[in-house]
Every structure is written in C-alpha cells, then in structure tokens.
Amino acid sequence: MDVADDFFEMDLTGLTVEEKIKKLSSFYESLPEPRTEARNSHLFVVKIGRLALEINDLDLAEKWGKIRMQYNGIHWLLGEPEFFLGQVYFAKGEMEKAKEYFVKVRKNSGWRLFRNKNPEYRKLVEGK
C-alpha cells in the first residue's frame, strides 16, 4: 500500500491549521497496523508534527514527533526525528530533553541538520 497519492491529492485548501491536522490525522489513523509499513505514511506524520509546532501545540507536536521516531532507519538516517523532538522540547522549555535529542543528532550527522536553524540549538549542545 502506497499512500503518497493520497497525501499529495488531499485538499487542505481553506482549512484552518487545526482542521488540516484533524483531516491528516484521521487518514493516518485509518491505515492498517503497522502504519509504518504503508509506503509514504511518514509524509502524514511529518506534516502533522510541523503543523502542530506551527500553531505552538507542543503536546501534539511531541506526540507526532514520537510517532515519527518509529520511522527511524526506514526513512531517516541522519536523526531528523530526533532533531524535530529536540525542537519541540526546546520550545517547551525542557532544555535537558532538547539537549539529549540534539546530542543524538550531532553524533549521527554532525552539524548538518543544525544549518539554518535556531543557533540556540547548537549552543545548547556545545554547552554555551
């Protein structure tokens, strides 16, 4: 099962961010278990997490960030899910958790994922 067409053809025009999240979540949750085996299902997970972070719904962003971790090694090898969770915990003010995830990213991929991002993330890792 490949859900890429479903993702790219889903009309989210005119919807609020909350409505977009609801529509995307509903589709994702309708997939058979294990959802990680549905090709391109990660597209829904990434989009929902980003939208939740965009509206500062940090608990929801954390939930989808943790779901995103299930795709580690399948779609991401550099630590993208860890970086996202680091961003979420940073926004929540949970600096120890943010640092924990950012350190994992640093070990996996150097500073690549930190480029053009909030410089405070890197400072946190460096202990500055």
C-alpha positions as CSV (number, residue, x, y, z in Angstrom):
1,M,0.0,0.0,0.0
2,D,1.4,3.4,-1.0
3,V,-0.3,6.5,0.3
4,A,1.8,9.1,-1.5
5,D,-1.0,9.9,-3.9
6,D,-3.5,10.2,-1.1
7,F,-1.2,12.7,0.6
8,F,-0.5,14.8,-2.4
9,E,-4.1,14.8,-3.6
10,M,-5.6,15.6,-0.2
11,D,-7.2,19.0,-0.5
12,L,-6.4,21.1,2.6
13,T,-7.3,24.4,0.9
14,G,-9.3,26.8,3.0
15,L,-9.0,24.7,6.2
16,T,-7.6,26.1,9.4
17,V,-4.4,24.5,10.7
18,E,-6.4,22.6,13.3
19,E,-8.8,21.3,10.6
20,K,-5.8,20.2,8.5
21,I,-4.3,18.4,11.4
22,K,-7.7,16.6,12.0
23,K,-8.1,15.6,8.4
24,L,-4.5,14.3,8.1
25,S,-4.7,12.5,11.4
26,S,-7.9,10.9,10.5
27,F,-6.5,9.5,7.3
28,Y,-3.3,8.3,9.0
29,E,-5.1,6.6,11.8
30,S,-7.4,4.8,9.3
31,L,-4.3,3.0,8.0
32,P,-3.9,-0.7,9.0
33,E,-1.3,-1.5,11.6
34,P,1.6,-1.4,11.5
35,R,1.2,2.0,9.8
36,T,5.0,2.3,9.3
37,E,4.6,-0.4,6.6
38,A,2.3,1.8,4.5
39,R,4.7,3.3,2.0
40,N,5.0,7.1,2.4
41,S,2.8,7.2,5.5
42,H,5.7,9.1,7.1
43,L,4.6,12.1,5.0
44,F,1.4,12.4,7.1
45,V,3.4,12.2,10.3
46,V,5.9,14.9,9.3
47,K,3.2,17.3,8.1
48,I,1.0,16.8,11.2
49,G,4.0,17.4,13.5
50,R,5.1,20.5,11.6
51,L,1.6,21.9,11.7
52,A,1.3,21.3,15.4
53,L,4.6,23.0,16.0
54,E,3.5,25.9,13.8
55,I,0.5,26.6,16.0
56,N,2.5,26.0,19.1
57,D,0.5,22.9,20.1
58,L,3.6,21.5,21.7
59,D,2.0,18.4,23.3
60,L,0.5,17.4,19.9
61,A,3.9,18.1,18.2
62,E,5.6,15.9,20.8
63,K,3.0,13.1,20.2
64,W,3.7,13.1,16.5
65,G,7.4,13.5,17.0
66,K,7.4,10.3,18.9
67,I,5.4,8.6,16.2
68,R,7.9,9.9,13.7
69,M,10.6,8.1,15.7
70,Q,9.0,4.8,14.6
71,Y,10.2,5.6,11.1
72,N,13.9,5.9,12.2
73,G,16.1,3.8,10.0
74,I,13.3,3.4,7.4
75,H,13.2,6.9,6.0
76,W,15.7,8.9,8.1
77,L,19.3,8.1,8.8
78,L,20.6,11.5,9.9
79,G,18.5,12.0,13.0
80,E,15.6,14.0,11.6
81,P,13.1,12.7,14.1
82,E,15.4,13.4,17.0
83,F,16.0,16.9,15.7
84,F,12.3,17.5,15.5
85,L,11.8,16.3,19.1
86,G,14.7,18.5,20.1
87,Q,12.9,21.5,18.6
88,V,9.7,20.6,20.4
89,Y,11.4,20.2,23.8
90,F,13.3,23.4,23.2
91,A,10.0,25.2,22.5
92,K,8.5,23.6,25.7
93,G,11.5,24.9,27.7
94,E,12.6,21.3,28.5
95,M,16.2,22.0,27.8
96,E,17.7,18.8,29.2
97,K,15.4,16.7,26.9
98,A,16.1,19.1,24.0
99,K,19.8,18.7,24.6
100,E,19.5,14.9,24.8
101,Y,17.9,14.8,21.4
102,F,20.2,17.4,19.8
103,V,23.3,15.5,21.1
104,K,22.0,12.3,19.3
105,V,21.6,14.3,16.1
106,R,25.1,15.7,16.4
107,K,26.5,12.1,16.8
108,N,24.6,10.8,13.8
109,S,25.1,13.6,11.3
110,G,27.5,16.3,12.6
111,W,26.1,19.7,12.4
112,R,24.2,19.2,9.1
113,L,20.7,19.4,10.5
114,F,21.6,22.4,12.5
115,R,22.4,24.6,9.5
116,N,20.0,27.5,9.0
117,K,18.2,26.6,12.2
118,N,17.9,28.5,15.5
119,P,21.6,29.0,16.6
120,E,20.5,28.4,20.2
121,Y,20.1,24.7,19.4
122,R,23.8,24.4,18.6
123,K,24.7,26.4,21.7
124,L,22.7,24.1,23.8
125,V,24.7,21.1,22.5
126,E,28.0,22.9,22.9
127,G,27.1,23.9,26.5
128,K,27.4,27.6,25.8
